[in-house]
């Protein structure tokens, strides 16, 4: 990992969370935290149990949604037409 970047425990937790999210690209992590894809991989290897890291690598490797150039959509986020709106911590009906 890049030695010039020092991260707080909260930032490390957020990077790990973003890395596990299917639709968060490595480019988004790079823009927000300055870590390249290899830096994220190194961070995940250092912070996770070996079995969890292996599971994450298998999940992420080759996944089109994790790489900006391979995505079929450019902006926005996917929202299912059947997804309900959340208002004031309650799920409202359509």
C-alpha positions as CSV (number, residue, x, y, z in Angstrom):
1,X,0.0,0.0,0.0
2,X,1.1,3.5,-0.7
3,X,3.1,4.7,2.4
4,X,2.2,8.4,1.8
5,X,-1.5,7.8,2.6
6,X,-2.4,7.3,6.2
7,X,-5.9,6.2,6.9
8,X,-8.0,6.3,10.1
9,X,-9.8,3.2,11.3
10,X,-13.1,4.7,10.1
11,X,-11.7,5.3,6.6
12,X,-10.3,1.7,6.5
13,X,-13.8,0.4,7.5
14,X,-15.4,2.5,4.8
15,X,-12.9,1.3,2.1
16,X,-13.6,-2.3,3.1
17,X,-17.3,-1.7,2.9
18,X,-17.0,0.0,-0.5
19,X,-14.8,-2.9,-1.8
20,X,-17.5,-5.4,-0.8
21,X,-20.2,-3.4,-2.5
22,X,-20.9,-4.8,-6.0
23,X,-21.6,-1.5,-7.7
24,X,-18.9,0.6,-6.1
25,X,-16.0,0.8,-8.6
26,X,-12.3,0.9,-7.7
27,X,-12.3,4.2,-9.5
28,X,-14.8,5.6,-6.9
29,X,-12.5,4.4,-4.1
30,X,-9.5,6.0,-5.9
31,X,-11.3,9.3,-6.2
32,X,-12.5,9.4,-2.6
33,X,-9.4,7.9,-0.8
34,X,-6.5,8.1,-3.3
35,X,-6.0,4.3,-3.4
36,X,-5.5,2.4,-6.6
37,X,-7.0,-1.0,-7.2
38,X,-3.8,-2.8,-6.1
39,X,-3.7,-0.6,-2.9
40,X,-7.3,-1.7,-2.1
41,X,-6.3,-5.4,-2.7
42,X,-3.3,-5.0,-0.3
43,X,-5.5,-3.2,2.3
44,X,-8.1,-6.0,2.1
45,X,-5.4,-8.7,2.4
46,X,-3.9,-6.9,5.5
47,X,-7.2,-6.2,7.2
48,X,-9.2,-9.4,6.6
49,X,-8.9,-13.0,7.6
50,X,-7.3,-15.1,4.8
51,X,-10.5,-17.0,4.2
52,X,-12.5,-13.7,3.9
53,X,-9.9,-12.2,1.6
54,X,-10.0,-15.3,-0.6
55,X,-13.8,-15.1,-0.8
56,X,-13.7,-11.4,-1.6
57,X,-11.1,-11.9,-4.4
58,X,-13.1,-14.7,-6.0
59,X,-16.2,-12.4,-5.9
60,X,-14.5,-9.3,-7.3
61,X,-12.2,-10.8,-9.8
62,X,-13.6,-10.2,-13.3
63,X,-16.7,-8.5,-12.0
64,X,-17.7,-5.8,-14.6
65,X,-19.4,-3.5,-12.0
66,X,-16.1,-3.0,-10.1
67,X,-14.3,-1.5,-13.1
68,X,-15.6,1.7,-14.6
69,X,-14.5,0.9,-18.2
70,X,-16.3,-2.5,-18.2
71,X,-19.7,-1.3,-16.9
72,X,-22.7,-1.2,-19.2
73,X,-24.0,1.9,-17.5
74,X,-22.1,5.1,-16.9
75,X,-23.9,7.2,-14.2
76,X,-26.5,6.8,-11.5
77,X,-27.3,3.8,-9.5
78,X,-29.5,0.8,-10.2
79,X,-32.9,0.9,-8.5
80,X,-35.4,-1.9,-9.0
81,X,-38.9,-0.8,-10.0
82,X,-40.2,-2.8,-7.1
83,X,-38.0,-1.2,-4.6
84,X,-39.9,0.7,-2.0
85,X,-39.1,4.2,-0.9
86,X,-37.8,4.8,2.7
87,X,-39.2,7.8,4.4
88,X,-38.5,8.7,8.1
89,X,-37.1,5.2,8.8
90,X,-40.3,3.6,7.7
91,X,-40.9,1.8,4.4
92,X,-43.8,3.4,2.6
93,X,-46.1,1.7,0.2
94,X,-46.3,2.6,-3.4
